Amino acid sequence: MSTLNTVNITNGTDSITVEGAVKGSAKAWVNFNGTGTVAIRASYNVSSITDNGTGDYTVNFTTAMPDANYSVASNSSDGESVGSLNRSIAIVRVRASDTVRISCQGFSTTSYLDPTFLSAAIFR
């Protein structure tokens, strides 16, 4: 394995510190369909999604985080039209080093629901 030591990364126009690139990048992210048969649309460092029941999912990391002290940014929606984009909210329930459990709930109800779109990004 080779090691590259540098302070900044640049494309000739923009520059960022290596620390900013490493610490500011998502360590995992996923976009998946939460209805019917749960299916990942696109992802990074996510091996699979577990469907725990209506509106309840576990995101399984390919490579575990060092601990559970990470941040999760998540969102969900029920459909593609503008009128349905804000009908559900994604809630982080449990963090572990190798998984994060996320639930989706409607804004106007306390019931869980299966969203058409659910996305999560993990930062550590």
WOGI-V311570 format. One record per residue. RES is the residue in one small letter. PSI is psi in whole degrees, 0 to 359 (none if undefined). NEAR is the number of other ideal C-beta (glycine too) atoms within 8 Angstrom. D_LAST is the distance of its C-alpha to the last C-alpha in whole Angstrom. Layout:
RES/PSI/NEAR/D_LAST
RES/PSI/NEAR/D_LAST
//
This chain:
m/135/2/24
s/152/3/24
t/132/4/21
l/123/4/21
n/123/3/21
t/164/6/21
v/320/4/20
n/155/8/20
i/134/9/20
t/153/8/23
n/12/5/25
g/337/3/28
t/310/4/27
d/152/5/23
s/148/5/21
i/148/10/18
t/154/8/17
v/319/10/15
e/318/6/12
g/320/8/12
a/318/10/12
v/310/7/9
k/338/6/7
g/359/7/8
s/149/7/8
a/133/8/7
k/344/9/7
a/150/14/9
w/156/12/12
v/147/13/15
n/121/10/19
f/162/13/21
n/122/10/25
g/4/14/25
t/152/7/29
g/230/5/31
t/114/3/30
v/132/11/26
a/132/6/25
i/128/11/22
r/314/7/23
a/152/5/20
s/167/11/17
y/129/7/14
n/30/10/13
v/121/14/15
s/326/5/18
s/170/6/20
i/135/12/20
t/127/7/22
d/108/8/25
n/1/7/25
g/183/6/28
t/120/6/28
g/22/14/25
d/116/12/23
y/149/16/21
t/126/10/18
v/121/13/16
n/123/11/16
f/144/15/13
t/311/7/15
t/123/4/13
a/154/6/11
m/162/12/8
p/333/5/9
d/188/6/9
a/13/7/9
n/56/4/7
y/168/11/5
s/143/6/6
v/127/12/9
a/120/7/12
s/156/11/15
n/162/8/18
s/159/13/22
s/160/12/25
d/348/9/29
g/183/8/30
e/340/4/30
s/154/6/33
v/322/4/32
g/341/4/33
s/1/10/31
l/333/8/28
n/33/6/27
r/351/10/29
s/161/14/26
i/140/9/22
a/131/13/19
i/126/8/18
v/124/10/15
r/313/7/18
v/133/7/16
r/137/8/12
a/167/7/13
s/332/8/11
d/356/7/13
t/162/9/13
v/135/13/13
r/127/13/16
i/136/16/17
s/154/11/21
c/133/17/23
q/143/13/26
g/149/9/28
f/322/8/29
s/6/4/32
t/160/6/32
t/3/3/30
s/143/7/31
y/151/9/28
l/156/11/28
d/111/8/27
p/153/14/26
t/323/9/27
f/130/9/24
l/130/15/20
s/147/11/17
a/139/13/13
a/135/10/10
i/127/15/7
f/135/11/4
r/none/8/0
//
